[in-house]
Amino acid sequence: MHFQAPPHAEVKVVRCTRGAIYDVVVDLRPSSSTYRGWTAAVLTATNRCMIYVPEGCGHGFLTLEDETEVSYQMSEFYNPESARGVRWNDPAFQIVWPGKVEVISDRDRTYPNFE
């Protein structure tokens, strides 16, 4: 679950342009009434839906089909010093994924617990 910390916090709009994904947004804003809550949507090339990821929220997805492509529009340029993340399976969020997570990067696998 990725995000950028201030001063490079970003808004994202995500769309699946080929295949299908299960897209998850987790609220990491301590002042929010939905803090540590999450929402998800299935985005496909066919349904043409998009998801809006506000500043201060983490974002991640699980591909549901081979050869899937995802398109992002972001309000900020990538800034490596501001890049942050929380684990996709962190018990603090209790995200329910629709399938087994089989391939995950070393970086994503080794994020610390949120607490």
C-alpha positions as CSV (number, residue, x, y, z in Angstrom):
1,M,0.0,0.0,0.0
2,H,1.9,3.0,-1.3
3,F,1.7,6.8,-0.7
4,Q,3.9,9.8,-0.6
5,A,4.4,11.8,2.6
6,P,4.1,15.6,2.7
7,P,5.3,17.9,1.2
8,H,4.9,15.6,-1.8
9,A,1.6,14.0,-0.8
10,E,-0.4,13.0,-3.9
11,V,-3.8,12.5,-5.2
12,K,-4.2,9.5,-7.6
13,V,-6.8,8.5,-10.1
14,V,-6.4,4.8,-11.0
15,R,-8.0,3.0,-14.0
16,C,-7.5,-0.5,-15.4
17,T,-6.9,-0.3,-19.1
18,R,-6.4,-4.0,-19.8
19,G,-7.5,-7.0,-17.7
20,A,-8.8,-6.6,-14.1
21,I,-7.6,-5.6,-10.7
22,Y,-9.0,-5.5,-7.1
23,D,-8.1,-2.0,-6.1
24,V,-7.8,-1.0,-2.4
25,V,-7.5,2.4,-0.7
26,V,-6.7,2.6,3.0
27,D,-7.2,5.8,5.0
28,L,-4.0,6.9,6.8
29,R,-5.2,10.3,7.9
30,P,-5.3,10.4,11.7
31,S,-7.9,13.3,11.7
32,S,-10.3,11.4,9.4
33,S,-13.5,9.8,10.6
34,T,-12.5,6.7,8.5
35,Y,-8.9,6.5,9.8
36,R,-7.5,3.0,9.2
37,G,-10.6,2.0,7.3
38,W,-10.4,0.8,3.7
39,T,-12.5,0.5,0.6
40,A,-12.1,-1.6,-2.6
41,A,-13.4,-1.8,-6.1
42,V,-13.0,-4.2,-9.0
43,L,-11.6,-2.1,-11.9
44,T,-11.6,-3.7,-15.4
45,A,-10.9,-2.6,-18.9
46,T,-14.6,-3.5,-19.6
47,N,-16.3,-1.6,-16.8
48,R,-14.0,1.5,-17.3
49,C,-14.4,2.5,-13.7
50,M,-11.8,4.6,-11.9
51,I,-10.9,5.1,-8.3
52,Y,-9.9,8.3,-6.6
53,V,-7.2,8.1,-4.0
54,P,-7.1,11.2,-1.7
55,E,-3.9,12.7,-0.3
56,G,-2.9,10.8,2.9
57,C,-4.4,7.5,1.7
58,G,-2.4,4.3,0.8
59,H,-3.2,2.5,-2.4
60,G,-2.5,-1.0,-3.7
61,F,-4.1,-3.6,-6.0
62,L,-4.2,-7.3,-6.8
63,T,-4.3,-8.3,-10.4
64,L,-7.2,-10.6,-11.2
65,E,-6.1,-11.5,-14.8
66,D,-2.9,-12.1,-16.6
67,E,-1.5,-9.3,-18.8
68,T,-3.3,-6.6,-16.8
69,E,-2.4,-3.0,-17.3
70,V,-3.1,-0.1,-14.9
71,S,-3.0,3.6,-15.6
72,Y,-2.4,6.3,-12.9
73,Q,-2.9,10.0,-13.0
74,M,-1.1,11.7,-10.1
75,S,-1.0,15.2,-8.8
76,E,2.7,15.1,-7.8
77,F,5.9,13.8,-9.4
78,Y,7.4,10.8,-7.8
79,N,9.8,11.8,-5.0
80,P,11.8,8.8,-3.6
81,E,12.5,10.6,-0.3
82,S,8.7,10.9,0.3
83,A,7.8,7.4,-0.8
84,R,6.2,5.4,2.0
85,G,4.1,2.3,2.4
86,V,2.3,0.0,4.7
87,R,2.0,-3.8,4.3
88,W,-0.8,-5.2,2.3
89,N,-1.6,-7.7,5.0
90,D,-1.0,-5.5,8.1
91,P,-3.5,-6.6,10.8
92,A,-4.2,-2.9,11.7
93,F,-6.3,-2.7,8.5
94,Q,-7.7,-6.2,8.1
95,I,-8.0,-5.8,4.4
96,V,-9.9,-8.7,2.8
97,W,-8.3,-9.7,-0.5
98,P,-10.3,-11.8,-3.0
99,G,-7.4,-14.2,-3.8
100,K,-4.0,-15.3,-2.7
101,V,-1.2,-12.8,-3.1
102,E,1.4,-14.8,-4.9
103,V,3.9,-12.2,-6.3
104,I,4.9,-9.2,-4.3
105,S,8.1,-7.1,-4.4
106,D,10.7,-7.3,-1.7
107,R,10.0,-3.6,-0.8
108,D,6.3,-4.2,-0.4
109,R,6.9,-7.5,1.6
110,T,9.2,-5.8,4.1
111,Y,7.2,-2.7,5.1
112,P,6.9,-2.6,8.9
113,N,3.7,-2.9,10.8
114,F,1.6,0.3,10.9
115,E,1.4,0.4,14.7
